[in-house]
Amino acid sequence: MNTPFRTCFYFLGALVLCAALLAGCATTTPVTVHQYNQDGMPTIQKRYAKYVAADWVHRWRTKAYREADDADFHRRRLSQDMLAILNENGRPGLIRYPFKSRGNELVSEWVYPDMQYMAQFVQGLIVYEGPLTDYERTLIQYGYPNGVTEVSRGGGDQFVHWTYRDWGQTASKVFAFNNDTYCYDTQYR
């Protein structure tokens, strides 16, 4: 039996549910572009992807970088920091597909393979510039891994294992890094 009271009750329940969903979707983590040292000066800190593995949930694409083309460098779309890097080093050879960092920032990354140099931007501001490491070189050559294991230890050491599997899951290759430096790789069949 469908009474006006029941209809009104269902309508109000649906309205409250929609409001809760919209409020939850509108809530975001505030983005902190720079970390600051004790003197109040911003520190340059490299950003790492929150989800590195190509797991069909967070990342469908295994390719991490693409070649830069002219459409990427319209002057009106570039920030002052991006223009400064562009004027100083020229056009980058590779651009990483934008990724969410562990701090929930949307990061853009430019790579200059010939110069072994990279720059990262958040909201158009430069947040890191420095040498290209084995971590990025492996991403450039092999793309995103199928599996990732990360271990952080005291003293700032971070050990990372990336596993790349073939489509048939019959062979895999594992790369190990310590603080972005290549340690070893192993192949399994």
C-alpha atoms as one frame of an Amber mdcrd trajectory, in Angstrom:
protein
   0.000   0.000   0.000   1.492   3.283  -1.125   0.485   6.107   1.195   1.531
   9.756   0.873   3.481   9.421   4.121   5.505   6.478   2.774   6.191   8.275
  -0.523   7.352  11.373   1.330   9.550   9.229   3.599  11.227   7.513   0.603
  11.712  10.842  -1.133  13.359  12.416   1.928  15.561   9.340   2.392  16.704
   9.517  -1.235  17.336  13.249  -0.883  19.477  12.742   2.240  21.414   9.943
   0.508  22.096  12.127  -2.547  23.233  15.019  -0.338  25.589  12.693   1.566
  27.054  11.329  -1.669  27.559  14.792  -3.127  29.165  16.064   0.075  31.511
  13.056   0.121  32.503  13.541  -3.507  33.150  17.240  -2.979  35.469  16.626
  -0.036  39.095  16.439  -1.114  42.415  16.311   0.612  44.079  19.736   0.550
  47.128  19.805  -1.691  50.385  20.958  -0.138  52.609  21.896  -3.050  55.763
  22.530  -1.027  57.132  21.100   2.195  58.944  23.682   4.314  62.143  23.347
   6.328  62.825  24.842   9.766  63.780  28.186   8.243  60.431  28.439   6.429
  61.969  27.855   3.004  60.312  25.420   0.567  62.176  22.167   0.058  62.394
  20.346  -3.241  60.862  16.899  -2.846  60.407  14.272  -5.527  56.859  13.006
  -5.986  56.106   9.299  -6.366  52.960   7.777  -7.809  50.400   6.635  -5.265
  49.614   3.564  -7.364  52.552   2.376  -9.458  51.270  -1.026 -10.562  49.132
  -1.475 -13.668  46.403  -3.398 -11.867  43.269  -2.634 -13.943  41.772  -0.775
 -10.976  43.960   2.329 -10.576  45.870   2.254 -13.848  44.885   0.662 -17.138
  47.815   1.926 -19.162  51.183   0.231 -18.722  53.047   2.887 -20.687  54.309
   5.602 -18.322  55.738   8.180 -20.740  54.948   9.500 -24.186  56.920  11.607
 -26.608  56.343  15.333 -26.306  54.717  17.083 -29.248  54.013  20.695 -30.189
  50.471  20.611 -28.803  51.877  20.240 -25.264  53.563  23.634 -25.296  50.994
  26.286 -26.091  52.298  29.294 -24.186  48.904  30.198 -22.701  48.590  26.779
 -21.003  52.030  26.802 -19.390  52.761  28.301 -15.989  55.672  30.641 -15.276
  57.718  27.757 -13.812  57.033  25.583 -16.855  58.015  28.399 -19.195  61.244
  28.949 -17.259  62.203  25.252 -17.581  61.175  25.282 -21.248  63.266  28.382
 -21.983  66.266  27.034 -20.067  66.317  23.444 -21.374  64.170  23.460 -24.493
  61.400  21.018 -25.216  61.501  17.800 -23.182  61.855  14.521 -25.020  59.281
  12.681 -22.901  56.254  13.616 -20.834  54.895  11.289 -18.196  51.159  10.770
 -18.190  49.812  12.796 -15.205  49.667  10.775 -12.000  48.373  11.148  -8.450
  51.173  11.357  -5.919  51.205   9.768  -2.483  50.200  13.207  -1.175  47.147
  13.201  -3.498  48.636  15.813  -5.855  48.226  15.675  -9.629  51.811  15.634
 -10.909  53.116  16.506 -14.371  56.619  15.315 -15.213  58.965  16.328 -18.014
  62.010  14.244 -18.879  65.070  15.285 -20.861  66.688  11.909 -21.718  69.712
  13.437 -23.477  70.526  15.582 -20.455  69.518  12.857 -17.921  67.324  15.479
 -16.245  63.702  15.613 -15.073  61.285  18.204 -13.685  58.004  17.692 -11.815
  55.158  20.191 -11.516  52.095  20.397  -9.265  49.487  22.987 -10.212  52.055
  24.511 -12.565  54.625  25.060  -9.794  57.964  23.284  -9.928  58.211  20.856
  -7.021  61.251  18.851  -8.096  64.039  19.070 -10.616  67.031  16.835 -10.668
  68.840  13.966 -12.307  67.063  11.104 -14.019  67.356   8.020 -11.809  67.225
   4.290 -12.475  63.632   4.363 -11.218  62.518   6.605 -14.104  64.764   4.887
 -16.659  63.048   1.577 -15.884  59.613   3.207 -16.165  60.615   4.666 -19.523
  61.896   1.354 -20.877  59.380  -1.123 -19.413  56.378   0.977 -18.354  54.397
   0.422 -15.179  54.971  -2.947 -13.460  52.314  -5.587 -12.792  53.254  -5.910
  -9.125  54.952  -3.654  -6.586  56.408  -4.333  -3.161  57.733  -1.417  -1.121
  59.553  -1.543   2.190  60.582   1.585   4.090  63.132   1.288   6.843  64.457
   3.676   9.452  66.989   6.178   8.209  65.041   6.945   5.036  65.947   3.807
   3.066  63.236   2.634   0.717  63.455  -0.733  -1.008  61.189  -1.319  -4.002
  60.603  -4.477  -6.053  58.801  -4.234  -9.389  57.503  -7.362 -11.091  56.820
  -7.470 -14.821  54.881 -10.515 -16.073  54.167 -11.606 -19.621  50.581 -12.039
 -20.759  50.573 -15.775 -20.159  51.970 -15.346 -16.647  54.656 -17.924 -17.510
  57.667 -15.647 -17.091  58.416 -12.636 -14.952  61.217 -10.178 -14.401  61.804
  -8.507 -11.029  63.711  -5.248 -10.588  64.941  -4.114  -7.180  65.691  -0.501
  -6.249  67.101   1.122  -3.142  66.332   4.854  -2.968  65.752   5.031  -6.761
  69.045   3.250  -7.508  69.029  -0.050  -9.358  70.219  -2.964  -7.206  69.529
  -6.099  -9.260  67.057  -7.841 -11.515  66.024 -11.482 -11.701  64.145 -13.373
 -14.347  61.814 -16.300 -13.581  60.355 -18.839 -15.996
